[in-house]
Amino acid sequence: MTPSRPRVLIDMSLHPGALVALEAAADVAPLPRDPAARAEALAAADGLIAYGPPAV
């Protein structure tokens, strides 16, 4: 039995080399914009790469 690959959502642009490396290790998908689809995708994801303002 082959272990499943992690599923990572991305919500920002990545350097092409970084994206290639990430795709070699995980199943990568964009974070959906639709709220219902977004919630479903986040619940099923193992990781998220996003950019936001720093925490205060």
PDB file of N, CA, C and O in Angstrom:
ATOM      1  N   MET A   1       0.838  -1.180   0.000  1.00  0.00           N
ATOM      2  CA  MET A   1       0.000   0.000   0.000  1.00  0.00           C
ATOM      3  C   MET A   1       0.883   1.244   0.000  1.00  0.00           C
ATOM      4  O   MET A   1       1.795   1.362   0.819  1.00  0.00           O
ATOM      5  N   THR A   2       0.619   2.154  -0.900  1.00  0.00           N
ATOM      6  CA  THR A   2       1.386   3.387  -1.015  1.00  0.00           C
ATOM      7  C   THR A   2       0.764   4.463  -0.128  1.00  0.00           C
ATOM      8  O   THR A   2      -0.445   4.686  -0.189  1.00  0.00           O
ATOM      9  N   PRO A   3       1.569   5.127   0.691  1.00  0.00           N
ATOM     10  CA  PRO A   3       1.004   6.189   1.514  1.00  0.00           C
ATOM     11  C   PRO A   3       0.500   7.334   0.634  1.00  0.00           C
ATOM     12  O   PRO A   3       1.085   7.633  -0.407  1.00  0.00           O
ATOM     13  N   SER A   4      -0.582   7.964   1.062  1.00  0.00           N
ATOM     14  CA  SER A   4      -1.123   9.058   0.267  1.00  0.00           C
ATOM     15  C   SER A   4      -0.227  10.293   0.404  1.00  0.00           C
ATOM     16  O   SER A   4       0.429  10.509   1.423  1.00  0.00           O
ATOM     17  N   ARG A   5      -0.229  11.082  -0.651  1.00  0.00           N
ATOM     18  CA  ARG A   5       0.549  12.323  -0.636  1.00  0.00           C
ATOM     19  C   ARG A   5      -0.250  13.403   0.085  1.00  0.00           C
ATOM     20  O   ARG A   5      -1.479  13.418   0.013  1.00  0.00           O
ATOM     21  N   PRO A   6       0.434  14.297   0.772  1.00  0.00           N
ATOM     22  CA  PRO A   6      -0.294  15.391   1.420  1.00  0.00           C
ATOM     23  C   PRO A   6      -0.943  16.294   0.372  1.00  0.00           C
ATOM     24  O   PRO A   6      -0.434  16.433  -0.741  1.00  0.00           O
ATOM     25  N   ARG A   7      -2.049  16.895   0.732  1.00  0.00           N
ATOM     26  CA  ARG A   7      -2.744  17.842  -0.149  1.00  0.00           C
ATOM     27  C   ARG A   7      -2.501  19.239   0.405  1.00  0.00           C
ATOM     28  O   ARG A   7      -2.834  19.531   1.553  1.00  0.00           O
ATOM     29  N   VAL A   8      -1.916  20.100  -0.429  1.00  0.00           N
ATOM     30  CA  VAL A   8      -1.569  21.460  -0.015  1.00  0.00           C
ATOM     31  C   VAL A   8      -2.300  22.445  -0.911  1.00  0.00           C
ATOM     32  O   VAL A   8      -2.262  22.331  -2.136  1.00  0.00           O
ATOM     33  N   LEU A   9      -2.957  23.400  -0.303  1.00  0.00           N
ATOM     34  CA  LEU A   9      -3.636  24.467  -1.030  1.00  0.00           C
ATOM     35  C   LEU A   9      -2.711  25.681  -1.066  1.00  0.00           C
ATOM     36  O   LEU A   9      -1.984  25.946  -0.108  1.00  0.00           O
ATOM     37  N   ILE A  10      -2.746  26.409  -2.169  1.00  0.00           N
ATOM     38  CA  ILE A  10      -1.937  27.623  -2.252  1.00  0.00           C
ATOM     39  C   ILE A  10      -2.843  28.807  -2.574  1.00  0.00           C
ATOM     40  O   ILE A  10      -3.779  28.692  -3.366  1.00  0.00           O
ATOM     41  N   ASP A  11      -2.554  29.937  -1.955  1.00  0.00           N
ATOM     42  CA  ASP A  11      -3.334  31.161  -2.153  1.00  0.00           C
ATOM     43  C   ASP A  11      -2.395  32.340  -2.401  1.00  0.00           C
ATOM     44  O   ASP A  11      -2.624  33.454  -1.930  1.00  0.00           O
ATOM     45  N   MET A  12      -1.345  32.063  -3.147  1.00  0.00           N
ATOM     46  CA  MET A  12      -0.393  33.108  -3.508  1.00  0.00           C
ATOM     47  C   MET A  12       0.467  32.576  -4.648  1.00  0.00           C
ATOM     48  O   MET A  12       0.503  31.370  -4.890  1.00  0.00           O
ATOM     49  N   SER A  13       1.145  33.452  -5.331  1.00  0.00           N
ATOM     50  CA  SER A  13       2.045  32.977  -6.377  1.00  0.00           C
ATOM     51  C   SER A  13       3.340  32.500  -5.727  1.00  0.00           C
ATOM     52  O   SER A  13       3.806  33.067  -4.738  1.00  0.00           O
ATOM     53  N   LEU A  14       3.902  31.454  -6.300  1.00  0.00           N
ATOM     54  CA  LEU A  14       5.151  30.896  -5.809  1.00  0.00           C
ATOM     55  C   LEU A  14       6.204  30.981  -6.901  1.00  0.00           C
ATOM     56  O   LEU A  14       5.879  30.983  -8.089  1.00  0.00           O
ATOM     57  N   HIS A  15       7.457  31.050  -6.500  1.00  0.00           N
ATOM     58  CA  HIS A  15       8.561  30.979  -7.450  1.00  0.00           C
ATOM     59  C   HIS A  15       8.411  29.663  -8.208  1.00  0.00           C
ATOM     60  O   HIS A  15       8.106  28.639  -7.596  1.00  0.00           O
ATOM     61  N   PRO A  16       8.619  29.663  -9.531  1.00  0.00           N
ATOM     62  CA  PRO A  16       8.445  28.428 -10.301  1.00  0.00           C
ATOM     63  C   PRO A  16       9.229  27.241  -9.747  1.00  0.00           C
ATOM     64  O   PRO A  16       8.724  26.118  -9.748  1.00  0.00           O
ATOM     65  N   GLY A  17      10.437  27.468  -9.279  1.00  0.00           N
ATOM     66  CA  GLY A  17      11.235  26.381  -8.714  1.00  0.00           C
ATOM     67  C   GLY A  17      10.632  25.847  -7.425  1.00  0.00           C
ATOM     68  O   GLY A  17      10.673  24.645  -7.165  1.00  0.00           O
ATOM     69  N   ALA A  18      10.073  26.740  -6.619  1.00  0.00           N
ATOM     70  CA  ALA A  18       9.424  26.320  -5.377  1.00  0.00           C
ATOM     71  C   ALA A  18       8.178  25.507  -5.674  1.00  0.00           C
ATOM     72  O   ALA A  18       7.895  24.523  -4.992  1.00  0.00           O
ATOM     73  N   LEU A  19       7.434  25.915  -6.690  1.00  0.00           N
ATOM     74  CA  LEU A  19       6.228  25.175  -7.071  1.00  0.00           C
ATOM     75  C   LEU A  19       6.583  23.778  -7.569  1.00  0.00           C
ATOM     76  O   LEU A  19       5.901  22.813  -7.226  1.00  0.00           O
ATOM     77  N   VAL A  20       7.623  23.656  -8.361  1.00  0.00           N
ATOM     78  CA  VAL A  20       8.066  22.346  -8.849  1.00  0.00           C
ATOM     79  C   VAL A  20       8.451  21.447  -7.675  1.00  0.00           C
ATOM     80  O   VAL A  20       8.078  20.274  -7.641  1.00  0.00           O
ATOM     81  N   ALA A  21       9.192  21.990  -6.720  1.00  0.00           N
ATOM     82  CA  ALA A  21       9.603  21.204  -5.554  1.00  0.00           C
ATOM     83  C   ALA A  21       8.398  20.788  -4.723  1.00  0.00           C
ATOM     84  O   ALA A  21       8.335  19.654  -4.247  1.00  0.00           O
ATOM     85  N   LEU A  22       7.447  21.686  -4.547  1.00  0.00           N
ATOM     86  CA  LEU A  22       6.252  21.370  -3.775  1.00  0.00           C
ATOM     87  C   LEU A  22       5.431  20.296  -4.476  1.00  0.00           C
ATOM     88  O   LEU A  22       4.951  19.361  -3.835  1.00  0.00           O
ATOM     89  N   GLU A  23       5.270  20.425  -5.788  1.00  0.00           N
ATOM     90  CA  GLU A  23       4.494  19.442  -6.545  1.00  0.00           C
ATOM     91  C   GLU A  23       5.151  18.067  -6.556  1.00  0.00           C
ATOM     92  O   GLU A  23       4.465  17.061  -6.738  1.00  0.00           O
ATOM     93  N   ALA A  24       6.455  18.005  -6.367  1.00  0.00           N
ATOM     94  CA  ALA A  24       7.152  16.716  -6.300  1.00  0.00           C
ATOM     95  C   ALA A  24       6.830  15.994  -4.995  1.00  0.00           C
ATOM     96  O   ALA A  24       6.935  14.770  -4.921  1.00  0.00           O
ATOM     97  N   ALA A  25       6.443  16.739  -3.974  1.00  0.00           N
ATOM     98  CA  ALA A  25       6.214  16.146  -2.656  1.00  0.00           C
ATOM     99  C   ALA A  25       4.748  16.091  -2.253  1.00  0.00           C
ATOM    100  O   ALA A  25       4.398  15.369  -1.319  1.00  0.00           O
ATOM    101  N   ALA A  26       3.880  16.838  -2.938  1.00  0.00           N
ATOM    102  CA  ALA A  26       2.486  16.928  -2.495  1.00  0.00           C
ATOM    103  C   ALA A  26       1.563  17.160  -3.681  1.00  0.00           C
ATOM    104  O   ALA A  26       1.993  17.570  -4.759  1.00  0.00           O
ATOM    105  N   ASP A  27       0.289  16.888  -3.454  1.00  0.00           N
ATOM    106  CA  ASP A  27      -0.739  17.267  -4.419  1.00  0.00           C
ATOM    107  C   ASP A  27      -1.089  18.717  -4.125  1.00  0.00           C
ATOM    108  O   ASP A  27      -1.493  19.048  -3.010  1.00  0.00           O
ATOM    109  N   VAL A  28      -0.935  19.583  -5.122  1.00  0.00           N
ATOM    110  CA  VAL A  28      -1.088  21.022  -4.942  1.00  0.00           C
ATOM    111  C   VAL A  28      -2.318  21.497  -5.705  1.00  0.00           C
ATOM    112  O   VAL A  28      -2.552  21.081  -6.839  1.00  0.00           O
ATOM    113  N   ALA A  29      -3.102  22.370  -5.078  1.00  0.00           N
ATOM    114  CA  ALA A  29      -4.278  22.937  -5.718  1.00  0.00           C
ATOM    115  C   ALA A  29      -4.451  24.377  -5.250  1.00  0.00           C
ATOM    116  O   ALA A  29      -4.039  24.724  -4.144  1.00  0.00           O
ATOM    117  N   PRO A  30      -5.060  25.218  -6.090  1.00  0.00           N
ATOM    118  CA  PRO A  30      -5.337  26.580  -5.636  1.00  0.00           C
ATOM    119  C   PRO A  30      -6.470  26.582  -4.613  1.00  0.00           C
ATOM    120  O   PRO A  30      -7.346  25.718  -4.651  1.00  0.00           O
ATOM    121  N   LEU A  31      -6.454  27.536  -3.714  1.00  0.00           N
ATOM    122  CA  LEU A  31      -7.525  27.697  -2.737  1.00  0.00           C
ATOM    123  C   LEU A  31      -8.736  28.270  -3.464  1.00  0.00           C
ATOM    124  O   LEU A  31      -8.641  29.343  -4.060  1.00  0.00           O
ATOM    125  N   PRO A  32      -9.878  27.573  -3.428  1.00  0.00           N
ATOM    126  CA  PRO A  32     -11.069  28.082  -4.128  1.00  0.00           C
ATOM    127  C   PRO A  32     -11.537  29.419  -3.565  1.00  0.00           C
ATOM    128  O   PRO A  32     -11.312  29.716  -2.392  1.00  0.00           O
ATOM    129  N   ARG A  33     -12.173  30.206  -4.379  1.00  0.00           N
ATOM    130  CA  ARG A  33     -12.702  31.513  -3.965  1.00  0.00           C
ATOM    131  C   ARG A  33     -14.122  31.391  -3.403  1.00  0.00           C
ATOM    132  O   ARG A  33     -14.496  32.151  -2.510  1.00  0.00           O
ATOM    133  N   ASP A  34     -14.914  30.445  -3.917  1.00  0.00           N
ATOM    134  CA  ASP A  34     -16.279  30.251  -3.438  1.00  0.00           C
ATOM    135  C   ASP A  34     -16.240  29.824  -1.974  1.00  0.00           C
ATOM    136  O   ASP A  34     -15.527  28.877  -1.642  1.00  0.00           O
ATOM    137  N   PRO A  35     -16.982  30.489  -1.088  1.00  0.00           N
ATOM    138  CA  PRO A  35     -16.906  30.175   0.342  1.00  0.00           C
ATOM    139  C   PRO A  35     -17.196  28.711   0.691  1.00  0.00           C
ATOM    140  O   PRO A  35     -16.491  28.131   1.517  1.00  0.00           O
ATOM    141  N   ALA A  36     -18.200  28.114   0.090  1.00  0.00           N
ATOM    142  CA  ALA A  36     -18.524  26.718   0.399  1.00  0.00           C
ATOM    143  C   ALA A  36     -17.423  25.782  -0.090  1.00  0.00           C
ATOM    144  O   ALA A  36     -17.012  24.868   0.625  1.00  0.00           O
ATOM    145  N   ALA A  37     -16.952  26.017  -1.310  1.00  0.00           N
ATOM    146  CA  ALA A  37     -15.869  25.187  -1.858  1.00  0.00           C
ATOM    147  C   ALA A  37     -14.591  25.395  -1.062  1.00  0.00           C
ATOM    148  O   ALA A  37     -13.823  24.454  -0.860  1.00  0.00           O
ATOM    149  N   ARG A  38     -14.358  26.619  -0.611  1.00  0.00           N
ATOM    150  CA  ARG A  38     -13.168  26.932   0.181  1.00  0.00           C
ATOM    151  C   ARG A  38     -13.193  26.169   1.507  1.00  0.00           C
ATOM    152  O   ARG A  38     -12.188  25.579   1.903  1.00  0.00           O
ATOM    153  N   ALA A  39     -14.321  26.182   2.181  1.00  0.00           N
ATOM    154  CA  ALA A  39     -14.441  25.478   3.456  1.00  0.00           C
ATOM    155  C   ALA A  39     -14.215  23.984   3.267  1.00  0.00           C
ATOM    156  O   ALA A  39     -13.525  23.356   4.070  1.00  0.00           O
ATOM    157  N   GLU A  40     -14.783  23.414   2.223  1.00  0.00           N
ATOM    158  CA  GLU A  40     -14.613  21.986   1.947  1.00  0.00           C
ATOM    159  C   GLU A  40     -13.157  21.659   1.644  1.00  0.00           C
ATOM    160  O   GLU A  40     -12.624  20.670   2.146  1.00  0.00           O
ATOM    161  N   ALA A  41     -12.509  22.487   0.823  1.00  0.00           N
ATOM    162  CA  ALA A  41     -11.107  22.253   0.458  1.00  0.00           C
ATOM    163  C   ALA A  41     -10.199  22.368   1.684  1.00  0.00           C
ATOM    164  O   ALA A  41      -9.286  21.561   1.857  1.00  0.00           O
ATOM    165  N   LEU A  42     -10.446  23.358   2.525  1.00  0.00           N
ATOM    166  CA  LEU A  42      -9.625  23.532   3.729  1.00  0.00           C
ATOM    167  C   LEU A  42      -9.792  22.363   4.696  1.00  0.00           C
ATOM    168  O   LEU A  42      -8.830  21.944   5.340  1.00  0.00           O
ATOM    169  N   ALA A  43     -11.000  21.843   4.795  1.00  0.00           N
ATOM    170  CA  ALA A  43     -11.239  20.717   5.700  1.00  0.00           C
ATOM    171  C   ALA A  43     -10.496  19.468   5.240  1.00  0.00           C
ATOM    172  O   ALA A  43     -10.108  18.639   6.064  1.00  0.00           O
ATOM    173  N   ALA A  44     -10.295  19.327   3.924  1.00  0.00           N
ATOM    174  CA  ALA A  44      -9.644  18.133   3.385  1.00  0.00           C
ATOM    175  C   ALA A  44      -8.133  18.305   3.217  1.00  0.00           C
ATOM    176  O   ALA A  44      -7.432  17.330   2.946  1.00  0.00           O
ATOM    177  N   ALA A  45      -7.623  19.526   3.375  1.00  0.00           N
ATOM    178  CA  ALA A  45      -6.213  19.808   3.115  1.00  0.00           C
ATOM    179  C   ALA A  45      -5.322  19.445   4.299  1.00  0.00           C
ATOM    180  O   ALA A  45      -5.745  19.442   5.455  1.00  0.00           O
ATOM    181  N   ASP A  46      -4.080  19.142   3.963  1.00  0.00           N
ATOM    182  CA  ASP A  46      -3.066  18.899   4.988  1.00  0.00           C
ATOM    183  C   ASP A  46      -2.246  20.155   5.262  1.00  0.00           C
ATOM    184  O   ASP A  46      -1.594  20.262   6.301  1.00  0.00           O
ATOM    185  N   GLY A  47      -2.278  21.106   4.327  1.00  0.00           N
ATOM    186  CA  GLY A  47      -1.500  22.317   4.508  1.00  0.00           C
ATOM    187  C   GLY A  47      -2.030  23.437   3.644  1.00  0.00           C
ATOM    188  O   GLY A  47      -2.785  23.203   2.699  1.00  0.00           O
ATOM    189  N   LEU A  48      -1.633  24.660   3.970  1.00  0.00           N
ATOM    190  CA  LEU A  48      -2.028  25.854   3.245  1.00  0.00           C
ATOM    191  C   LEU A  48      -0.829  26.786   3.175  1.00  0.00           C
ATOM    192  O   LEU A  48      -0.156  27.035   4.176  1.00  0.00           O
ATOM    193  N   ILE A  49      -0.574  27.295   1.981  1.00  0.00           N
ATOM    194  CA  ILE A  49       0.454  28.306   1.802  1.00  0.00           C
ATOM    195  C   ILE A  49      -0.263  29.562   1.343  1.00  0.00           C
ATOM    196  O   ILE A  49      -0.870  29.586   0.272  1.00  0.00           O
ATOM    197  N   ALA A  50      -0.190  30.608   2.160  1.00  0.00           N
ATOM    198  CA  ALA A  50      -0.906  31.842   1.866  1.00  0.00           C
ATOM    199  C   ALA A  50      -0.097  33.016   2.404  1.00  0.00           C
ATOM    200  O   ALA A  50       0.825  32.849   3.202  1.00  0.00           O
ATOM    201  N   TYR A  51      -0.460  34.182   1.954  1.00  0.00           N
ATOM    202  CA  TYR A  51       0.182  35.397   2.426  1.00  0.00           C
ATOM    203  C   TYR A  51      -0.907  36.271   3.016  1.00  0.00           C
ATOM    204  O   TYR A  51      -1.993  36.389   2.448  1.00  0.00           O
ATOM    205  N   GLY A  52      -0.624  36.870   4.131  1.00  0.00           N
ATOM    206  CA  GLY A  52      -1.574  37.782   4.754  1.00  0.00           C
ATOM    207  C   GLY A  52      -0.822  38.786   5.590  1.00  0.00           C
ATOM    208  O   GLY A  52       0.397  38.701   5.733  1.00  0.00           O
ATOM    209  N   PRO A  53      -1.548  39.737   6.141  1.00  0.00           N
ATOM    210  CA  PRO A  53      -0.880  40.720   6.992  1.00  0.00           C
ATOM    211  C   PRO A  53      -0.327  40.054   8.246  1.00  0.00           C
ATOM    212  O   PRO A  53      -0.876  39.053   8.708  1.00  0.00           O
ATOM    213  N   PRO A  54       0.735  40.586   8.792  1.00  0.00           N
ATOM    214  CA  PRO A  54       1.302  40.005  10.012  1.00  0.00           C
ATOM    215  C   PRO A  54       0.309  40.095  11.170  1.00  0.00           C
ATOM    216  O   PRO A  54      -0.496  41.024  11.245  1.00  0.00           O
ATOM    217  N   ALA A  55       0.379  39.128  12.058  1.00  0.00           N
ATOM    218  CA  ALA A  55      -0.476  39.143  13.246  1.00  0.00           C
ATOM    219  C   ALA A  55      -0.062  40.290  14.152  1.00  0.00           C
ATOM    220  O   ALA A  55       1.125  40.582  14.293  1.00  0.00           O
ATOM    221  N   VAL A  56      -1.011  40.916  14.745  1.00  0.00           N
ATOM    222  CA  VAL A  56      -0.734  42.054  15.634  1.00  0.00           C
ATOM    223  C   VAL A  56      -0.739  41.611  17.062  1.00  0.00           C
ATOM    224  O   VAL A  56      -0.526  42.424  17.961  1.00  0.00           O
TER     225      VAL A  56
END
